[in-house]
């Protein structure tokens, strides 16, 4: 091709507005003497290694190149177009708006004119029709109209008669219904009375049938006896007050003296009843304390005593062997030509040293990076990221022993045998490595498989409780796979984080490892619900690789998909535990679950949950490994179990004491209530006596009120006496012989049967009367419907009669004045036709004016848009000129200080800043920093700011060492595209790729400014 020495250049850019802007390429050539631009390439790539310029120290800087001259090409300028001002744009907008408003106003005028034309045309048509109709009127037509009027009158008369008949029917039906409602009300009342009689009879039978508490009846008799005595005193007091009042009429002094005696007696009663009330309350406080105490004793006896016993919980089997061999073809890669997880002795030594505390995390990372005997990075060949899974599994080209690669399985519903096979596959791969580091082997038991299933089920149930216990069909039917925004059947999600859920599931006996080996885009239609056993084993292989080496070989596993017990694991802690260098796990189990959401739906890429622990049971024979002289050590596991022992005899005794205390407290409460009533009655009697004394002294005695008070006291006495008699009879009946009670019971049962029969009869009568009422109610509804129909027909007949009458009258009038009517209509028709011509002319004139205004409006709008567009482009151009001038000034300052100008570009290749290349510092990890900012180097010599990745995203820091196509001669750097093309890096080699970036940096520091262009890196 050809070669050129580039010294720098400038350009002149002509804008769309016609303005010319000078755009200076803002770079200055540094210590590059020649840039080879050969475009020839070779397919036979070799690697040429050249040391980079920057040193491996963060503090020391290395001058990359020296500044050279800037030469600009001369370009003839074109005439500059006139500048558009903001005022011009604003004025044009005002003019355009005015034209638009005038156009809109004229559109209204046209619409109004069109309406007027349409309405006048309708008038012409209507008048013509009227003239035609009048011309058709004859005596015969009038006679026919009068005949129609007579028929309509006859129909109306019939409808009116039918309506009157319907109204009478409705009145009769309504009256019968009202009468029947009264009958039903009486029947309902009778039902209530007979039901009450039944209830009373049932209570009597129940009282005679049950065992009666005679102590309670004895207390009732005592209380009522005291009440009757109190009532007797009240009656005597009332009599004395009345007699004193009557006496005051003839002997006031004696009456006052007698009433004072009554007051004194009442005061004594108040005092004695108050003391009795206080005593009763004190006694009840004691019985309440006793009840509380015996209740506590009973509760304590029921709780019993908790004793701790040591019981055998199960057995843990630990397996060791003199040799452990992964069977041939268990997990063979045709790419690496290895069986099992690819590892190296350097890694095994480094991880063991880390476990002992004599090694370092960095040493383990270095061993992973160094790779196997063929230089394969261990993480790249055994621990792919979820986004790179598809390409990894394709390149590895696996063969798995005894594995179906055709039958699709429901990942969410794998059988126990399938889960057992997957766990055995995992443990065989792991035991191959555990033996090499000298730790105990991991086995699979029925319980370890069940533990993994239980773990995934628990996680699912806590995240999605609405779907707990559902099978695949039920999940589908209940919208589990739908979006949370589905309008008909949305996904129901608690919103609880997966991390917190896994933390809650974790226990001290198990370690739960949650991973997502492949993301959803790895599956057809983003759906991983159906997979073969081959697919699942490949993912288990990738999971184990990530457990050993960490994400991208950095020794960590994030918590996004569950992590380790719901948390992030760092510094190869998970590898130590999986390899048995930390912890005591002896068993493993695996299950899959759909536990993540993505874009408001369930992520259809399943997560894998590996559960390590010490499950009980016998180890299942592993067909994927061979053990030499295996030794099983069965260790019984004992646990302390708490058991509660209850002494039944102590509980029975405590129950008896509590029952007695409750009864005593109830009796005490009853006595408190009786004493309180007596005390209140005594206070009322004293107040009444004091009032009567005051009335006597004041001369305001109310004899009728005293007579009433005496009557009320007497009535109360009689009522309480009756109650006392009933209580005595009840007590006597309770103490009577069984024969007497039996006889009374038979009588009560007979009364109950009679009452029940009367109640059933009353219910039957009520039901029958309700049926009659229902029939009458339906008759009312029918009569109401008939009346509504009759009235509707009457309204229709009335309307038709009115219409026929108006028509007959109108026709008769027009026949009598036919010539006059026709003359009037023809005159109106002529006027309307003349108006049509005028309105048509006005419409045409309005339309012509509208078209004129429309052209004017369009022209002014076009001019406004043109000026606005030109102004916008001017503003954009001026802003770009200012930005480029600022970059030029910064570049001139760098050059003036002896620096080298290097462009900073964004993702689209736009120059966004200028930096000094001589201040470039190579960091310890191989990246480049300039004045505290970290940059990445592009193939065309520019740099871009580095977005520092997070560890979660699995992006690694890299180092730059050598690069093909870049040479240094006498302190100057030469960059050759031909040599670079002929020395392409080996695909997949991390160091070679990074070396290419190093060459880009050197080339970039040696090239000035090449303007805005598309990056090709």
Beta strands, then each sheet from edge to edge (+ up, - down):
strand 1: 10-14
strand 2: 20-24
strand 3: 35-36
strand 4: 305-320
strand 5: 323-326
strand 6: 331-333
strand 7: 338-339
strand 8: 398-400
strand 9: 409-410
strand 10: 511-515
strand 11: 530-531
strand 12: 563-564
strand 13: 587-593
strand 14: 597-598
strand 15: 601-602
strand 16: 607-613
strand 17: 625-628
strand 18: 631-645
strand 19: 901-905
strand 20: 911-916
strand 21: 920-922
strand 22: 928-930
strand 23: 933-937
strand 24: 943-945
strand 25: 966-969
strand 26: 972-976
sheet 1: 1+ 2-
sheet 2: 3+ 26+ 25-
sheet 3: 4+ 18-
sheet 4: 5+ 17-
sheet 5: 7+ 6- 8+
sheet 6: 9+ 11-
sheet 7: 12+ 10- 16+ 13-
sheet 8: 14+ 15-
sheet 9: 19+ 20-
sheet 10: 21+ 22- 23+ 24-
end
